[in-house]
Amino acid sequence: MAENGEEKLLAVARHIAKTLGRDESMADDILQIFSNFDGRFSRDKLSPSDKAAAVAAAADGDPRAYAALDRNLSALERQISHFVTSDNPIWADAADAAAFLDAVDELIAAVRDLASAPAADKAVLACLSRAEELTQQAMFRLEDEFRSLMEVGGEAFELSRPYGRGESNGDLSFDSEDEDEDEQGGDGDERQVPVAQPLGDDFDIVIDALPSGTINDLHEIAKRMVAARFGKECSHVYSSCRREFLEESMSRLGLQKLSIEEAQKLPWQELEEEIDRWMKAMKVALYILFPSERRLCDRVFFGLSSVADLCFMEVCRGCVIQLLNFADAVAIGSRAPERLFKVLDVFETMRDLMPEFESLFSDQYCSVLRNEAVAIWKRLGEAIRGIFMELENLIRRDPAKAAVPGGGLHPITRYVMNYLRAACRSRLILEQIFEESIVSPKEYPDLDSRASSSSLSVQIEWIMELLESNLEAKSKIYRDSALCSIFMMNNGRYIVEKAKGNDLGLLLGEDWIRKHTAKVRQYQMSYIRSSWNKVMVVLKPDNASLAPNADPRSLKEKVKLFNGYFEETCRVQSSCVIFDEQLREDLRISVTKWLVPAYETFVGRLQSVAEMRKHPYRSVEDIKARIDELFRGRGALGGGRK
């Protein structure tokens, strides 16, 4: 016991001399002063400055030098063994921790001197073997102390807001996994891993995951372990402790740990919910968790940048791969058009966080993770372009089977236009995605090449061309040419109105809208000519009806034909469906302007023949009222243009 006490006293003296001395020479002077007061503090016991020379002398066969070397090594063995075999944590006592570190420093220096001795003989090699074995024992104990400090220190870390934005109402908290059990006197030896609790949208916080004093202690241990070439073991302990923290924190955010195959098998509704959780987890990880781990690594392994980089990669790799695998599963999954908006969410999240990712994972060890993140981000862009191609296929495959009653709005028109209008709300993102792919004229041969067109606008115009071609094919189902025109007029009007005043219209351009508005007017005139032509032929004056002595029988026959054709046309047109209220009104006005003047002229001719003045015929007001009743087919008044 007295021997151990003396060694402890000597260790404290060495520590004081090393702390107060600015360099090795000053430390030797302080030790010399100590030796003047107590012989136990003599320079040969305390100063390591001549050890290299003693090792060299021992290698040359000097028995006195070898004896001194053996005594010094034996003293280190006793001192270090005292700490190594202790059941109590060394870092529970600051003086013990300092003494142990000083002894380890001497041992590391001794090993270095012994290993570098020229032409060492067997005696020196034996000392080197003893020193290396003692170093291994010391490192094992330092590894245990390092792990203990990591686990205990992690139970009481705090949150700080370094940017001065004030307090937040966010619900982020970090604590032990089972506080209630601790309060009720649970087993204190079963330490729980501190984890991140769910939080709000304010990510401007940094986690101090370990107390500052603990971080300093870990740094001192890490320096010794790296110096003794046990950096890999130190890195492993650090990484395993912090990795467990990160994984628990991620699970608390609600994100499932899914493989790519498992994520792809999820029903779409579940995958949508998982995407929402993934987006939040990505932001928490890239804005809070990973930066905090980076800072902690840099502080624990300060001055040991290579070890810090390796530890950071090992700590974060599992969680990064989990996050990237999920994004990859979304990228390589189904190209169904309804998935576009969630895939866009994933792409946008990756795009916004990519600067953070490249900044955090910029070192050599993280290059694989960094490259994989960029590759998955690009695959998400490819997936979005693929979804638009699938929309093209959906339009092509939509069959022309049964005609829509009354020439009304076709479901494919409503679906495509609402889809494109919603998609183009993300116009800037989509333009970025499509600019990465070069659009070849061979892909879209029916479109005029315009230098000012973006790749996205070319893609949208091509989809519109496909939709129009599909609708034209469907219009041919109608045997009645008037219904065919109404069908194209209804769908054309819907397309134009949906494209006006939004991002879809910006992409298509004013020229496109004017061109298709003109097409709707052409369909309108085509309808009037095809549906009311028979009525107009009857009203058209001929030589017999224009003569002053026109045959009343011929005029009566014309009145009869007009009434029959007019009623038949009104009956058919009343069942036609015009969804757009303004279009209905425009059509009624057009029919009135086209028909009523001709009918008024016809009535004037009837009144010029005396025998026809008393013959019954429809009044002009009756004709107008009848026209106002047109286009009230089922669904025409229900506001079904959504």
Secondary structure, 3 states (H helix, E strand, C coil): CHHHHHHHHHHHHHHHHHHHCCCHHHHHHHHHHHHHHCHHHCHHHHCCCCHHHHHHHHHCCCHHHHHHHHHHHHHHHHHHHHHHCCCCCHHHCHHHHHHHHHHHHHHHHHHHHHHCCCCCCHHHHHHHHHHHHHHHHHHHHHHHHHHHHHHHHHHHCEEECCCCCCCCCCCCCEECCCHHHHHCCCCCCCCCCCEECCCCCCCCCEEECCCHHHHHHHHHHHHHHHHCCCHHHHHHHHHHHHHHHHHHHHHHCCCCCCCHHHHHHCCHHHHHHHHHHHHHHHHHHHHHHHHHHHHHHHHHCCCCHHHHHHHHHHHHHHHHHHHHHHHHHHHCCCCCHHHHHHHHHHHHHHHHHHHHHHHHCCCHHHHHHHHHHHHHHHHHHHHHHHHHHHHHHHHHHCCCCCCCHHHCCCHHHHHHHHHHHHHHHHHHHHHHHHHCCCCCCCCCCCCCCCCCCCHHHHHHHHHHHHHHHHHHHHHCCCCCHHHHHHHHHHHHHHHHHHHCCCHHHHHHCHHHHHHHHHHHHHHHHHHHHHHHHHHHHHHCCCHHHHCCCCCHHHHHHHHHHHHHHHHHHHHHHHCCCCCCHHHHHHHHHHHHHHHHHHHHHHHHHHHCCHHHCCCCCCCHHHHHHHHHCCCCCCCCCCCCCC
